[in-house]
């Protein structure tokens, strides 16, 4: 019941975002966008009602995804279309949310409903659990490895960030300075600095990897950053879910620039990734059908296309080393691969 109420509260927050006092509408809307030349291939996941939440790229190029509402982790071989599902028998309602692969092929995930981080060994199907050390940290959310093998994660409702040392099994938590910040997406720069979004307020933040001190970057009051991706030069791109922008943050100077999304101020940009060629990809979840948008940082131009299935909200994306983008389409129970046309 506690988790159900928490989920309803998050949904209610989205309604409040939409009903907020007059939002700033940049005069440049609608932003022009070219037709995006891509192929989008989608596969229905085996279990109905799975609500695939986040995708991840396995070491062998497989597409891994969380099945949040049926307590499973899934794997797709995009070359063959073959699926395999791993039930999380350790808890009947773990609510797997974010996930990431380590160098050994293990899949680490946040149990958003059950207050732990899990490690799935695909070879055996066994799951190891790393429980949160604070009862208030009951909803670990998104996670990412740094180059030293330390796992960094956000705790949304608990208003914390944390790190897990897999070799020692040790977790350290840190409260976010801003109350009700709702720490959300998290990524790590090339220098090993974790950066995260504060969905509950108009801020981005970074973490000192040694002291865990948190530095916050204030955005325009109407902004609500949700997901982020970091370019090779450590420029941070983030989706402004509330006000319909793609944001760019320079961590060194704190300078922020917004690009109005082609779908307009109610387009709700959400999942985002950057491919090796530097292109920024994201999805507009507030338009129907959902879209795939590509932003070219060099020319500051957009290209855009619809998701064939409608998307049903693309909550996150993952870029492969060969330039493809993996997506999870929650509301239509599908996962997909976006590939630029040649």
Phi and psi restraints in degrees (value plus and minus 20) as a CYANA .aco file:
   2 UNK   PHI     -78.3   -38.3
   2 UNK   PSI     -63.6   -23.6
   3 UNK   PHI     -89.9   -49.9
   3 UNK   PSI     -57.6   -17.6
   4 UNK   PHI     -80.6   -40.6
   4 UNK   PSI     -63.1   -23.1
   5 UNK   PHI     -83.5   -43.5
   5 UNK   PSI     -58.0   -18.0
   6 UNK   PHI     -84.2   -44.2
   6 UNK   PSI     -63.3   -23.3
   7 UNK   PHI     -82.8   -42.8
   7 UNK   PSI     -61.9   -21.9
   8 UNK   PHI     -83.0   -43.0
   8 UNK   PSI     -54.6   -14.6
   9 UNK   PHI     -85.4   -45.4
   9 UNK   PSI     -59.7   -19.7
  10 UNK   PHI     -85.1   -45.1
  10 UNK   PSI     -60.3   -20.3
  11 UNK   PHI     -83.1   -43.1
  11 UNK   PSI     -62.3   -22.3
  12 UNK   PHI     -81.8   -41.8
  12 UNK   PSI     -55.2   -15.2
  13 UNK   PHI     -81.2   -41.2
  13 UNK   PSI     -59.9   -19.9
  14 UNK   PHI     -82.8   -42.8
  14 UNK   PSI     -58.0   -18.0
  15 UNK   PHI     -84.6   -44.6
  15 UNK   PSI     -61.2   -21.2
  16 UNK   PHI     -82.6   -42.6
  16 UNK   PSI     -57.7   -17.7
  17 UNK   PHI     -77.7   -37.7
  17 UNK   PSI     -64.9   -24.9
  18 UNK   PHI     -88.6   -48.6
  18 UNK   PSI     -49.9    -9.9
  19 UNK   PHI    -115.5   -75.5
  19 UNK   PSI     -13.7    26.3
  20 UNK   PHI     -82.4   -42.4
  20 UNK   PSI     142.2   182.2
  21 UNK   PHI     -77.4   -37.4
  21 UNK   PSI     139.4   179.4
  22 UNK   PHI     -61.4   -21.4
  22 UNK   PSI     102.7   142.7
  23 UNK   PHI    -105.5   -65.5
  23 UNK   PSI     137.3   177.3
  24 UNK   PHI     -94.0   -54.0
  24 UNK   PSI     104.8   144.8
  25 UNK   PHI    -133.6   -93.6
  25 UNK   PSI      81.7   121.7
  26 UNK   PHI     -74.3   -34.3
  26 UNK   PSI     121.2   161.2
  27 UNK   PHI     -86.5   -46.5
  27 UNK   PSI     -31.8     8.2
  28 UNK   PHI    -102.7   -62.7
  28 UNK   PSI     -26.5    13.5
  29 UNK   PHI     -88.5   -48.5
  29 UNK   PSI     125.7   165.7
  30 UNK   PHI     -96.5   -56.5
  30 UNK   PSI     118.0   158.0
  31 UNK   PHI     -93.4   -53.4
  31 UNK   PSI     108.6   148.6
  32 UNK   PHI     -86.2   -46.2
  32 UNK   PSI     125.7   165.7
  33 UNK   PHI    -164.5  -124.5
  33 UNK   PSI     113.9   153.9
  34 UNK   PHI     -95.2   -55.2
  34 UNK   PSI     145.3   185.3
  35 UNK   PHI     -91.2   -51.2
  35 UNK   PSI     107.2   147.2
  36 UNK   PHI    -103.9   -63.9
  36 UNK   PSI      99.6   139.6
  37 UNK   PHI    -111.1   -71.1
  37 UNK   PSI      74.7   114.7
  38 UNK   PHI    -161.4  -121.4
  38 UNK   PSI     144.4   184.4
  39 UNK   PHI    -128.1   -88.1
  39 UNK   PSI     116.8   156.8
  40 UNK   PHI    -143.2  -103.2
  40 UNK   PSI      94.2   134.2
  41 UNK   PHI    -130.0   -90.0
  41 UNK   PSI     110.2   150.2
  42 UNK   PHI    -143.2  -103.2
  42 UNK   PSI     129.0   169.0
  43 UNK   PHI    -148.3  -108.3
  43 UNK   PSI     113.8   153.8
  44 UNK   PHI     -91.5   -51.5
  44 UNK   PSI     114.0   154.0
  45 UNK   PHI     -92.6   -52.6
  45 UNK   PSI     132.4   172.4
  46 UNK   PHI     -82.6   -42.6
  46 UNK   PSI     -56.7   -16.7
  47 UNK   PHI    -117.4   -77.4
  47 UNK   PSI     102.9   142.9
  48 UNK   PHI     -87.0   -47.0
  48 UNK   PSI     124.6   164.6
  49 UNK   PHI      53.8    93.8
  49 UNK   PSI      -1.0    39.0
  50 UNK   PHI     -89.6   -49.6
  50 UNK   PSI     -50.8   -10.8
  51 UNK   PHI      35.9    75.9
  51 UNK   PSI      42.0    82.0
  52 UNK   PHI     -77.9   -37.9
  52 UNK   PSI     104.8   144.8
  53 UNK   PHI    -119.7   -79.7
  53 UNK   PSI     -81.8   -41.8
  54 UNK   PHI    -141.7  -101.7
  54 UNK   PSI     124.3   164.3
  55 UNK   PHI    -121.4   -81.4
  55 UNK   PSI     141.2   181.2
  56 UNK   PHI    -169.8  -129.8
  56 UNK   PSI     136.6   176.6
  57 UNK   PHI    -119.3   -79.3
  57 UNK   PSI     102.9   142.9
  58 UNK   PHI     -97.8   -57.8
  58 UNK   PSI     142.4   182.4
  59 UNK   PHI     -77.2   -37.2
  59 UNK   PSI     -46.9    -6.9
  60 UNK   PHI    -114.8   -74.8
  60 UNK   PSI     -11.8    28.2
  61 UNK   PHI      69.1   109.1
  61 UNK   PSI     -18.3    21.7
  62 UNK   PHI     -89.8   -49.8
  62 UNK   PSI     136.8   176.8
  63 UNK   PHI    -120.1   -80.1
  63 UNK   PSI      89.6   129.6
  64 UNK   PHI    -116.8   -76.8
  64 UNK   PSI     130.7   170.7
  65 UNK   PHI    -175.1  -135.1
  65 UNK   PSI     132.2   172.2
  66 UNK   PHI    -110.3   -70.3
  66 UNK   PSI     120.8   160.8
  67 UNK   PHI    -130.0   -90.0
  67 UNK   PSI      64.4   104.4
  68 UNK   PHI     -81.8   -41.8
  68 UNK   PSI     -58.2   -18.2
  69 UNK   PHI    -113.8   -73.8
  69 UNK   PSI     -20.8    19.2
  70 UNK   PHI    -145.7  -105.7
  70 UNK   PSI      -8.3    31.7
  71 UNK   PHI      41.6    81.6
  71 UNK   PSI      25.9    65.9
  72 UNK   PHI    -158.1  -118.1
  72 UNK   PSI     138.8   178.8
  73 UNK   PHI    -131.8   -91.8
  73 UNK   PSI     115.7   155.7
  74 UNK   PHI    -137.3   -97.3
  74 UNK   PSI     136.5   176.5
  75 UNK   PHI    -155.9  -115.9
  75 UNK   PSI     114.5   154.5
  76 UNK   PHI    -142.5  -102.5
  76 UNK   PSI     113.4   153.4
  77 UNK   PHI    -111.5   -71.5
  77 UNK   PSI      84.9   124.9
  78 UNK   PHI     -83.8   -43.8
  78 UNK   PSI     -41.1    -1.1
  79 UNK   PHI     -94.0   -54.0
  79 UNK   PSI     -54.9   -14.9
  80 UNK   PHI    -131.0   -91.0
  80 UNK   PSI     -36.5     3.5
  81 UNK   PHI      58.5    98.5
  81 UNK   PSI     -10.6    29.4
  82 UNK   PHI    -101.5   -61.5
  82 UNK   PSI     112.6   152.6
  83 UNK   PHI    -126.3   -86.3
  83 UNK   PSI     133.2   173.2
  84 UNK   PHI    -163.0  -123.0
  84 UNK   PSI     116.3   156.3
  85 UNK   PHI    -136.7   -96.7
  85 UNK   PSI     125.5   165.5
  86 UNK   PHI    -141.4  -101.4
  86 UNK   PSI      83.1   123.1
  87 UNK   PHI     -86.8   -46.8
  87 UNK   PSI     122.0   162.0
  88 UNK   PHI    -116.0   -76.0
  88 UNK   PSI      63.5   103.5
  89 UNK   PHI     -90.2   -50.2
  89 UNK   PSI     -33.4     6.6
  90 UNK   PHI     -90.3   -50.3
  90 UNK   PSI     -39.2     0.8
  91 UNK   PHI    -174.1  -134.1
  91 UNK   PSI     115.0   155.0
  92 UNK   PHI     -93.5   -53.5
  92 UNK   PSI     -36.8     3.2
  93 UNK   PHI    -166.1  -126.1
  93 UNK   PSI      43.5    83.5
  94 UNK   PHI     -94.8   -54.8
  94 UNK   PSI     -47.8    -7.8
  95 UNK   PHI      42.2    82.2
  95 UNK   PSI      33.8    73.8
  96 UNK   PHI     -77.1   -37.1
  96 UNK   PSI     113.9   153.9
  97 UNK   PHI    -143.3  -103.3
  97 UNK   PSI    -103.1   -63.1
  98 UNK   PHI    -109.1   -69.1
  98 UNK   PSI     139.6   179.6
  99 UNK   PHI    -176.4  -136.4
  99 UNK   PSI     136.6   176.6
 100 UNK   PHI    -177.5  -137.5
 100 UNK   PSI     128.6   168.6
 101 UNK   PHI    -116.1   -76.1
 101 UNK   PSI     126.4   166.4
 102 UNK   PHI    -117.0   -77.0
 102 UNK   PSI     159.1   199.1
 103 UNK   PHI     -87.8   -47.8
 103 UNK   PSI     -39.3     0.7
 104 UNK   PHI    -111.0   -71.0
 104 UNK   PSI     -21.0    19.0
 105 UNK   PHI      72.6   112.6
 105 UNK   PSI     -20.3    19.7
 106 UNK   PHI     -91.8   -51.8
 106 UNK   PSI     129.5   169.5
 107 UNK   PHI    -130.0   -90.0
 107 UNK   PSI      99.4   139.4
 108 UNK   PHI    -120.9   -80.9
 108 UNK   PSI     117.8   157.8
 109 UNK   PHI    -163.4  -123.4
 109 UNK   PSI     136.5   176.5
 110 UNK   PHI    -114.1   -74.1
 110 UNK   PSI     107.8   147.8
 111 UNK   PHI    -109.6   -69.6
 111 UNK   PSI      68.5   108.5
 112 UNK   PHI     -86.5   -46.5
 112 UNK   PSI     -45.1    -5.1
 113 UNK   PHI    -116.7   -76.7
 113 UNK   PSI     -30.6     9.4
 114 UNK   PHI    -146.6  -106.6
 114 UNK   PSI     -16.6    23.4
 115 UNK   PHI      50.5    90.5
 115 UNK   PSI      17.9    57.9
 116 UNK   PHI    -166.6  -126.6
 116 UNK   PSI     144.7   184.7
 117 UNK   PHI    -127.5   -87.5
 117 UNK   PSI     112.4   152.4
 118 UNK   PHI    -130.2   -90.2
 118 UNK   PSI     132.2   172.2
 119 UNK   PHI    -143.9  -103.9
 119 UNK   PSI      92.7   132.7
 120 UNK   PHI    -117.1   -77.1
 120 UNK   PSI     106.5   146.5
 121 UNK   PHI    -114.5   -74.5
 121 UNK   PSI      85.8   125.8
 122 UNK   PHI     -82.6   -42.6
 122 UNK   PSI     -41.4    -1.4
 123 UNK   PHI     -92.1   -52.1
 123 UNK   PSI     -51.9   -11.9
 124 UNK   PHI    -136.4   -96.4
 124 UNK   PSI     -39.2     0.8
 125 UNK   PHI      61.4   101.4
 125 UNK   PSI     -19.6    20.4
 126 UNK   PHI     -95.0   -55.0
 126 UNK   PSI     126.1   166.1
 127 UNK   PHI    -142.7  -102.7
 127 UNK   PSI     106.0   146.0
 128 UNK   PHI    -119.6   -79.6
 128 UNK   PSI     120.5   160.5
 129 UNK   PHI    -131.6   -91.6
 129 UNK   PSI     118.0   158.0
 130 UNK   PHI    -140.8  -100.8
 130 UNK   PSI      79.7   119.7
 131 UNK   PHI     -92.7   -52.7
 131 UNK   PSI     126.2   166.2
 132 UNK   PHI     -84.3   -44.3
 132 UNK   PSI     125.0   165.0
 133 UNK   PHI    -110.0   -70.0
 133 UNK   PSI     -22.6    17.4
 134 UNK   PHI    -148.7  -108.7
 134 UNK   PSI     106.2   146.2
 135 UNK   PHI     -81.2   -41.2
 135 UNK   PSI     -41.6    -1.6
 136 UNK   PHI     -96.7   -56.7
 136 UNK   PSI     -35.4     4.6
 137 UNK   PHI    -111.6   -71.6
 137 UNK   PSI      37.9    77.9
 138 UNK   PHI    -112.8   -72.8
 138 UNK   PSI     -17.0    23.0
 139 UNK   PHI    -157.5  -117.5
 139 UNK   PSI      43.5    83.5
 140 UNK   PHI     -73.9   -33.9
 140 UNK   PSI     121.9   161.9
 141 UNK   PHI    -137.9   -97.9
 141 UNK   PSI     -95.6   -55.6
 142 UNK   PHI    -139.0   -99.0
 142 UNK   PSI     138.1   178.1
 143 UNK   PHI    -171.6  -131.6
 143 UNK   PSI     136.6   176.6
 144 UNK   PHI    -178.4  -138.4
 144 UNK   PSI     125.0   165.0
 145 UNK   PHI    -109.7   -69.7
 145 UNK   PSI     125.3   165.3
 146 UNK   PHI    -114.9   -74.9
 146 UNK   PSI    -199.2  -159.2
 147 UNK   PHI     -90.9   -50.9
 147 UNK   PSI     -33.2     6.8
 148 UNK   PHI    -115.3   -75.3
 148 UNK   PSI     -15.6    24.4
 149 UNK   PHI      62.9   102.9
 149 UNK   PSI      -6.8    33.2
 150 UNK   PHI    -108.0   -68.0
 150 UNK   PSI     114.6   154.6
 151 UNK   PHI    -116.6   -76.6
 151 UNK   PSI      99.7   139.7
 152 UNK   PHI    -123.6   -83.6
 152 UNK   PSI     124.3   164.3
 153 UNK   PHI    -171.4  -131.4
 153 UNK   PSI     140.2   180.2
 154 UNK   PHI    -127.2   -87.2
 154 UNK   PSI     133.9   173.9
 155 UNK   PHI    -145.3  -105.3
 155 UNK   PSI      82.4   122.4
 156 UNK   PHI     -84.9   -44.9
 156 UNK   PSI     -88.3   -48.3
 157 UNK   PHI     -86.8   -46.8
 157 UNK   PSI     -49.9    -9.9
 158 UNK   PHI     -96.1   -56.1
 158 UNK   PSI     -28.9    11.1
 159 UNK   PHI      37.9    77.9
 159 UNK   PSI      27.2    67.2
 160 UNK   PHI    -156.6  -116.6
 160 UNK   PSI     143.5   183.5
 161 UNK   PHI    -143.7  -103.7
 161 UNK   PSI     140.9   180.9
 162 UNK   PHI    -174.2  -134.2
 162 UNK   PSI     149.3   189.3
 163 UNK   PHI    -156.7  -116.7
 163 UNK   PSI     127.2   167.2
 164 UNK   PHI    -146.1  -106.1
 164 UNK   PSI     105.5   145.5
 165 UNK   PHI    -113.5   -73.5
 165 UNK   PSI      83.8   123.8
 166 UNK   PHI     -79.6   -39.6
 166 UNK   PSI     -53.4   -13.4
 167 UNK   PHI     -87.2   -47.2
 167 UNK   PSI     -52.5   -12.5
 168 UNK   PHI    -124.0   -84.0
 168 UNK   PSI     -34.2     5.8
 169 UNK   PHI      49.4    89.4
 169 UNK   PSI       1.9    41.9
 170 UNK   PHI    -117.6   -77.6
 170 UNK   PSI     111.7   151.7
 171 UNK   PHI    -133.0   -93.0
 171 UNK   PSI     116.3   156.3
 172 UNK   PHI    -143.0  -103.0
 172 UNK   PSI     112.8   152.8
 173 UNK   PHI    -135.2   -95.2
 173 UNK   PSI     131.3   171.3
 174 UNK   PHI    -160.1  -120.1
 174 UNK   PSI     109.1   149.1
 175 UNK   PHI     -95.1   -55.1
 175 UNK   PSI     122.3   162.3
 176 UNK   PHI     -97.8   -57.8
 176 UNK   PSI     116.1   156.1
 177 UNK   PHI     -78.9   -38.9
 177 UNK   PSI     -58.1   -18.1
 178 UNK   PHI    -103.8   -63.8
 178 UNK   PSI     107.9   147.9
 179 UNK   PHI     -85.6   -45.6
 179 UNK   PSI     120.5   160.5
 180 UNK   PHI      33.9    73.9
 180 UNK   PSI      20.1    60.1
 181 UNK   PHI     -93.7   -53.7
 181 UNK   PSI     -39.3     0.7
 182 UNK   PHI      31.2    71.2
 182 UNK   PSI      43.5    83.5
 183 UNK   PHI     -76.1   -36.1
 183 UNK   PSI     112.1   152.1
 184 UNK   PHI    -146.0  -106.0
 184 UNK   PSI    -131.5   -91.5
 185 UNK   PHI     -84.6   -44.6
 185 UNK   PSI     129.4   169.4
 186 UNK   PHI    -164.3  -124.3
 186 UNK   PSI     119.6   159.6
 187 UNK   PHI    -162.8  -122.8
 187 UNK   PSI     151.2   191.2
 188 UNK   PHI    -144.9  -104.9
 188 UNK   PSI     115.9   155.9
 189 UNK   PHI     -95.0   -55.0
 189 UNK   PSI     153.9   193.9
 190 UNK   PHI     -86.6   -46.6
 190 UNK   PSI     -39.0     1.0
 191 UNK   PHI    -112.7   -72.7
 191 UNK   PSI     -14.3    25.7
 192 UNK   PHI      63.3   103.3
 192 UNK   PSI      -0.8    39.2
 193 UNK   PHI    -117.0   -77.0
 193 UNK   PSI      97.3   137.3
 194 UNK   PHI     -91.2   -51.2
 194 UNK   PSI     119.6   159.6
 195 UNK   PHI    -148.5  -108.5
 195 UNK   PSI     117.5   157.5
 196 UNK   PHI    -160.0  -120.0
 196 UNK   PSI     140.6   180.6
 197 UNK   PHI    -113.9   -73.9
 197 UNK   PSI     125.4   165.4
 198 UNK   PHI    -132.3   -92.3
 198 UNK   PSI      72.1   112.1
 199 UNK   PHI     -85.2   -45.2
 199 UNK   PSI     -48.4    -8.4
 200 UNK   PHI     -99.8   -59.8
 200 UNK   PSI     -24.9    15.1
 201 UNK   PHI    -169.8  -129.8
 201 UNK   PSI    -197.3  -157.3
 202 UNK   PHI    -117.5   -77.5
 202 UNK   PSI      40.4    80.4
 203 UNK   PHI    -163.9  -123.9
 203 UNK   PSI     129.5   169.5
 204 UNK   PHI    -128.8   -88.8
 204 UNK   PSI     146.3   186.3
 205 UNK   PHI    -173.2  -133.2
 205 UNK   PSI     134.3   174.3
 206 UNK   PHI    -145.9  -105.9
 206 UNK   PSI     139.3   179.3
 207 UNK   PHI    -141.2  -101.2
 207 UNK   PSI     110.2   150.2
 208 UNK   PHI     -90.2   -50.2
 208 UNK   PSI      97.4   137.4
 209 UNK   PHI     -84.9   -44.9
 209 UNK   PSI     -39.3     0.7
 210 UNK   PHI    -111.9   -71.9
 210 UNK   PSI     -68.3   -28.3
 211 UNK   PHI    -115.3   -75.3
 211 UNK   PSI     -37.7     2.3
 212 UNK   PHI      45.1    85.1
 212 UNK   PSI      -1.9    38.1
 213 UNK   PHI     -85.3   -45.3
 213 UNK   PSI     123.2   163.2
 214 UNK   PHI    -130.3   -90.3
 214 UNK   PSI     109.0   149.0
 215 UNK   PHI    -129.0   -89.0
 215 UNK   PSI     108.7   148.7
 216 UNK   PHI    -124.9   -84.9
 216 UNK   PSI     124.6   164.6
 217 UNK   PHI    -137.2   -97.2
 217 UNK   PSI      96.9   136.9
 218 UNK   PHI    -101.8   -61.8
 218 UNK   PSI     113.0   153.0
 219 UNK   PHI    -125.2   -85.2
 219 UNK   PSI     153.0   193.0
 220 UNK   PHI     -73.0   -33.0
 220 UNK   PSI     128.4   168.4
 221 UNK   PHI     -79.4   -39.4
 221 UNK   PSI     -47.8    -7.8
 222 UNK   PHI    -102.0   -62.0
 222 UNK   PSI     -30.2     9.8
 223 UNK   PHI     -98.1   -58.1
 223 UNK   PSI     126.4   166.4
 224 UNK   PHI    -159.6  -119.6
 224 UNK   PSI      73.2   113.2
 225 UNK   PHI     -92.8   -52.8
 225 UNK   PSI     118.4   158.4
 226 UNK   PHI    -139.1   -99.1
 226 UNK   PSI     -73.0   -33.0
 227 UNK   PHI    -146.5  -106.5
 227 UNK   PSI     139.5   179.5
 228 UNK   PHI    -164.1  -124.1
 228 UNK   PSI     140.3   180.3
 229 UNK   PHI    -161.1  -121.1
 229 UNK   PSI     128.9   168.9
 230 UNK   PHI    -137.5   -97.5
 230 UNK   PSI     106.7   146.7
 231 UNK   PHI     -96.0   -56.0
 231 UNK   PSI     151.1   191.1
 232 UNK   PHI     -81.7   -41.7
 232 UNK   PSI     -48.9    -8.9
 233 UNK   PHI    -111.2   -71.2
 233 UNK   PSI      -7.0    33.0
 234 UNK   PHI      51.4    91.4
 234 UNK   PSI      -6.0    34.0
 235 UNK   PHI     -88.3   -48.3
 235 UNK   PSI     114.3   154.3
 236 UNK   PHI    -118.5   -78.5
 236 UNK   PSI     105.3   145.3
 237 UNK   PHI    -130.1   -90.1
 237 UNK   PSI     117.1   157.1
 238 UNK   PHI    -161.4  -121.4
 238 UNK   PSI     136.2   176.2
 239 UNK   PHI    -115.2   -75.2
 239 UNK   PSI     104.9   144.9
 240 UNK   PHI    -110.2   -70.2
 240 UNK   PSI      74.1   114.1
 241 UNK   PHI     -84.9   -44.9
 241 UNK   PSI     -58.8   -18.8
 242 UNK   PHI     -94.2   -54.2
 242 UNK   PSI     -63.2   -23.2
 243 UNK   PHI    -128.2   -88.2
 243 UNK   PSI     -14.2    25.8
 244 UNK   PHI      54.9    94.9
 244 UNK   PSI      20.0    60.0
 245 UNK   PHI    -144.6  -104.6
 245 UNK   PSI     136.2   176.2
 246 UNK   PHI    -116.0   -76.0
 246 UNK   PSI     106.9   146.9
 247 UNK   PHI    -126.9   -86.9
 247 UNK   PSI     132.9   172.9
 248 UNK   PHI    -151.2  -111.2
 248 UNK   PSI     108.8   148.8
 249 UNK   PHI    -144.2  -104.2
 249 UNK   PSI     109.8   149.8
 250 UNK   PHI    -115.9   -75.9
 250 UNK   PSI      91.9   131.9
 251 UNK   PHI     -86.6   -46.6
 251 UNK   PSI     -48.7    -8.7
 252 UNK   PHI     -93.1   -53.1
 252 UNK   PSI     -61.0   -21.0
 253 UNK   PHI    -123.0   -83.0
 253 UNK   PSI     -38.4     1.6
 254 UNK   PHI      59.6    99.6
 254 UNK   PSI     -16.7    23.3
 255 UNK   PHI     -88.5   -48.5
 255 UNK   PSI     116.4   156.4
 256 UNK   PHI    -144.3  -104.3
 256 UNK   PSI     118.9   158.9
 257 UNK   PHI    -152.4  -112.4
 257 UNK   PSI     120.7   160.7
 258 UNK   PHI    -133.5   -93.5
 258 UNK   PSI     122.1   162.1
 259 UNK   PHI    -140.0  -100.0
 259 UNK   PSI      93.0   133.0
 260 UNK   PHI     -78.4   -38.4
 260 UNK   PSI     108.4   148.4
 261 UNK   PHI     -89.8   -49.8
 261 UNK   PSI     126.5   166.5
 262 UNK   PHI     -77.7   -37.7
 262 UNK   PSI     -48.6    -8.6
 263 UNK   PHI     -97.0   -57.0
 263 UNK   PSI     -24.4    15.6
 264 UNK   PHI      76.6   116.6
 264 UNK   PSI    -199.5  -159.5
 265 UNK   PHI     -87.7   -47.7
 265 UNK   PSI     -36.6     3.4
 266 UNK   PHI    -125.5   -85.5
 266 UNK   PSI      -0.4    39.6
 267 UNK   PHI     -98.9   -58.9
 267 UNK   PSI     -33.9     6.1
 268 UNK   PHI      30.0    70.0
 268 UNK   PSI      42.7    82.7
 269 UNK   PHI     -76.7   -36.7
 269 UNK   PSI     121.0   161.0
 270 UNK   PHI    -156.8  -116.8
 270 UNK   PSI    -121.4   -81.4
 271 UNK   PHI     -80.9   -40.9
 271 UNK   PSI     124.1   164.1
 272 UNK   PHI    -169.2  -129.2
 272 UNK   PSI     128.6   168.6
 273 UNK   PHI    -176.6  -136.6
 273 UNK   PSI     139.8   179.8
 274 UNK   PHI    -143.3  -103.3
 274 UNK   PSI     106.4   146.4
 275 UNK   PHI    -104.1   -64.1
 275 UNK   PSI     144.0   184.0
 276 UNK   PHI     -78.1   -38.1
 276 UNK   PSI     -41.2    -1.2
 277 UNK   PHI    -102.4   -62.4
 277 UNK   PSI     -16.8    23.2
 278 UNK   PHI      69.9   109.9
 278 UNK   PSI     -22.4    17.6
 279 UNK   PHI     -92.9   -52.9
 279 UNK   PSI     119.4   159.4
 280 UNK   PHI    -118.9   -78.9
 280 UNK   PSI     103.9   143.9
 281 UNK   PHI    -135.0   -95.0
 281 UNK   PSI     119.4   159.4
 282 UNK   PHI    -174.8  -134.8
 282 UNK   PSI     151.7   191.7
 283 UNK   PHI    -140.9  -100.9
 283 UNK   PSI     120.9   160.9
 284 UNK   PHI    -113.4   -73.4
 284 UNK   PSI      93.4   133.4
 285 UNK   PHI    -112.5   -72.5
 285 UNK   PSI     -29.8    10.2
 286 UNK   PHI    -113.5   -73.5
 286 UNK   PSI     -18.8    21.2
 287 UNK   PHI    -131.1   -91.1
 287 UNK   PSI     135.9   175.9
 288 UNK   PHI    -147.4  -107.4
 288 UNK   PSI      96.3   136.3
 289 UNK   PHI     -92.3   -52.3
 289 UNK   PSI     139.7   179.7
 290 UNK   PHI     -79.5   -39.5
 290 UNK   PSI     137.5   177.5
 291 UNK   PHI    -138.7   -98.7
 291 UNK   PSI     142.6   182.6
 292 UNK   PHI    -129.5   -89.5
 292 UNK   PSI     106.3   146.3
 293 UNK   PHI    -139.0   -99.0
 293 UNK   PSI     116.8   156.8
 294 UNK   PHI    -137.1   -97.1
 294 UNK   PSI     109.1   149.1
 295 UNK   PHI    -133.8   -93.8
 295 UNK   PSI     109.6   149.6
 296 UNK   PHI    -117.7   -77.7
 296 UNK   PSI      89.2   129.2
 297 UNK   PHI     -84.2   -44.2
 297 UNK   PSI     -45.0    -5.0
 298 UNK   PHI     -92.3   -52.3
 298 UNK   PSI     -64.0   -24.0
 299 UNK   PHI    -119.8   -79.8
 299 UNK   PSI     -29.6    10.4
 300 UNK   PHI      34.9    74.9
 300 UNK   PSI      26.6    66.6
 301 UNK   PHI    -143.4  -103.4
 301 UNK   PSI     136.9   176.9
 302 UNK   PHI    -132.3   -92.3
 302 UNK   PSI     131.8   171.8
 303 UNK   PHI    -154.8  -114.8
 303 UNK   PSI     130.4   170.4
 304 UNK   PHI    -172.2  -132.2
 304 UNK   PSI     123.9   163.9
 305 UNK   PHI    -169.0  -129.0
 305 UNK   PSI     142.5   182.5
 306 UNK   PHI    -105.0   -65.0
 306 UNK   PSI     131.0   171.0
 307 UNK   PHI    -103.9   -63.9
 307 UNK   PSI     105.8   145.8
 308 UNK   PHI     -74.0   -34.0
 308 UNK   PSI     -61.5   -21.5
 309 UNK   PHI     -98.0   -58.0
 309 UNK   PSI     -31.6     8.4
 310 UNK   PHI      78.2   118.2
 310 UNK   PSI     -39.9     0.1
 311 UNK   PHI      66.7   106.7
 311 UNK   PSI     -69.4   -29.4
 312 UNK   PHI      42.1    82.1
 312 UNK   PSI       8.4    48.4
 313 UNK   PHI      63.9   103.9
 313 UNK   PSI      87.5   127.5
 314 UNK   PHI    -112.2   -72.2
 314 UNK   PSI      81.5   121.5
 315 UNK   PHI    -102.3   -62.3
 315 UNK   PSI     -42.3    -2.3
 316 UNK   PHI    -179.2  -139.2
 316 UNK   PSI     143.5   183.5
 317 UNK   PHI    -157.8  -117.8
 317 UNK   PSI     143.3   183.3
 318 UNK   PHI    -163.8  -123.8
 318 UNK   PSI     113.9   153.9
 319 UNK   PHI    -117.7   -77.7
 319 UNK   PSI     117.4   157.4
 320 UNK   PHI    -110.4   -70.4
 320 UNK   PSI     146.3   186.3
 321 UNK   PHI     -88.7   -48.7
 321 UNK   PSI     -39.5     0.5
 322 UNK   PHI    -121.0   -81.0
 322 UNK   PSI      -5.5    34.5
 323 UNK   PHI      71.9   111.9
 323 UNK   PSI     -12.7    27.3
 324 UNK   PHI    -105.5   -65.5
 324 UNK   PSI     144.8   184.8
 325 UNK   PHI    -146.1  -106.1
 325 UNK   PSI     105.5   145.5
 326 UNK   PHI    -112.7   -72.7
 326 UNK   PSI     116.9   156.9
 327 UNK   PHI    -149.9  -109.9
 327 UNK   PSI     133.5   173.5
 328 UNK   PHI    -140.8  -100.8
 328 UNK   PSI     103.6   143.6
 329 UNK   PHI    -124.4   -84.4
 329 UNK   PSI      71.0   111.0
 330 UNK   PHI     -77.3   -37.3
 330 UNK   PSI     -73.2   -33.2
 331 UNK   PHI     -92.6   -52.6
 331 UNK   PSI     -33.4     6.6
 332 UNK   PHI    -134.8   -94.8
 332 UNK   PSI     -11.3    28.7
 333 UNK   PHI      35.0    75.0
 333 UNK   PSI      29.0    69.0
 334 UNK   PHI    -155.1  -115.1
 334 UNK   PSI     136.8   176.8
 335 UNK   PHI    -141.6  -101.6
 335 UNK   PSI     137.4   177.4
 336 UNK   PHI    -171.8  -131.8
 336 UNK   PSI     150.2   190.2
 337 UNK   PHI    -148.2  -108.2
 337 UNK   PSI     107.3   147.3
 338 UNK   PHI    -125.2   -85.2
 338 UNK   PSI     108.7   148.7
 339 UNK   PHI    -154.7  -114.7
 339 UNK   PSI     110.2   150.2
 340 UNK   PHI     -84.7   -44.7
 340 UNK   PSI     120.2   160.2
 341 UNK   PHI     -94.3   -54.3
 341 UNK   PSI     125.5   165.5
